[in-house]
């Protein structure tokens, strides 16, 4: 990832992408301050980059700063309502005790899934992971995941 950052040579989007990927690796190793520095640098490289906002939300949550995590996730979900940001926002809102807001975000996620499916995008496996994470109809979710794995064994 450091090589990818070098190759990006100041181009805003590749630089932000590489910094976000570095932050993910660092956060996985528990290096929260280093991950925060990289997400901050990614925002400087490309202000408003939704993937950076999502990763910043993860960093803030790992640091125990739930209000900042919610703000970052909300900015990501509002800018580009994709599964990654919307589900994270729902999870963070639930953790903060905002169950009504969390339910609304989960309803948004259901709409996103339907829109993607109507557009021909296959979201079966991603949907199964989301449903499993949120304990939605577990036996049906397992069936869905098995079907998805059979249809797309490389995933």
N, C-alpha and C positions, 0 to 999 in steps of 0.2 A: 504494500500500500504506500510505503514511503517512495518507492520508485514511481508508482502511478502519480503521486503528488508532484514529483520532479518533472515527469513527462507533461503534466498539465501546464507547466510553465506559465502560470498566471492567467490562464483562460478561466473565466469565472465559473462556468458550470462544471467542467472537469475537476477544477480545484476544489470546489465545494463538495462534489461527490467523493473525491478521495479523502478529504478531511472527515466527512461523515463516516465513511467506512473505517477510517482509523479510530474514530471515536467509538464506534460499535465494538471494535476489538478491545480497546482499552477499557471500556465499561464492562465488558465480559470478564476482564481480568481484575475488576474491582478498582481500577485507577480512575476514580470519579473526577478529581481535579484535572487530570490530563485530558480526559474525554471532554470536559467542559471547555478547556482551552481550544480544542479542535473544533467543537461545534460553534464556539464564538468566532473563530477564524473563518469557518465556513460561511457564517452569516455575513461577515465582512466581505468575503469573496463574492457572494451572490445573495444579497439581502432578500429575505422572504422565501428562500428555497425551501419548499415544503418538507423535503426529507430531513433537512437540518432542523426544522422546527420539531419534527417527530423525535429525532434523536435527542434534541435538547430537553424535550419532555421526559424522555427516559433518564437522562442524566440528572435532571432536577428531582425526579421521583427517587432515584437511587441515593441522592443526597438528603432525602427526607424533606424536600421543599415542595410539598404537594400543591400549594397555590401557584407557584411558578411553573410547575409541571403542567397543571391544568391550563394556564395561560398559553404556554407554548403549544400544547396539543390542540387547543381551540383555534389558535392562529393557523396551524397546519390544516385542520379540518375545514375551517372557513375558506381558506385560500384554494384548496383542492380537496374536495370531499372524496377521499379514497379510503379504502378499507383500513389501511395501516393507521392513519390519523384518527379516523372516526372511532374505531374499536379501542384504540388507546385512550382517547378522550372519555369514552363510556366507562372504561375500567377505572380511570382516575377519578371521575365523578362519583362512581360507586364507592370507591375507597374513602372519598371525602364525605360520604353520607348524602350526596345529592342524587337520590334514587330516581326522582322524576326526570331530571336532566339526563341521567344515564340511560333511562328507558327511551327517551326521545332520540338519543344518539344511536341506540341499538335499532330503533325503528328506521332511522336513516340508513343504517347498514343494510337492512333488509331491502330497502328501495334500491340501494347501489347494486346489490346482488341481482335483483330483478332486471335492472337496466342493463347490466353487463351481460346477463344471460340472453336478454332480448336482442342484444347487439351481436350475439354469436360468440361472446367470450366465455370460455369454459372456466367456471369458478367453483366447480364441484369439490375439489380437494381443499381449496382455500376456505370454502364455506364450511366444510366438515371440521376443519381445524378450529375455526371460529366457534362453531356450535359446540364442539367438545370443550373448548376453553370456558364456555359460558353455560355448560350443563344443559343444553337445549335438546330435549328428546334424545337421550343417550343411545338407546337401541337403534333408533332410526338414523342417528348420526353415524354410528359404526357401520351400518349397512351402506350409507352414502359414501363413506370413506373407502370401504372395500370395493365398491363399484368404481369409484374414481381411480383407485390404485390399479384395478384390472384394465380400465380404459387407458390409463396413462402411467404405465409402470416406470417410466424414467423420472417421474416427479418424486 
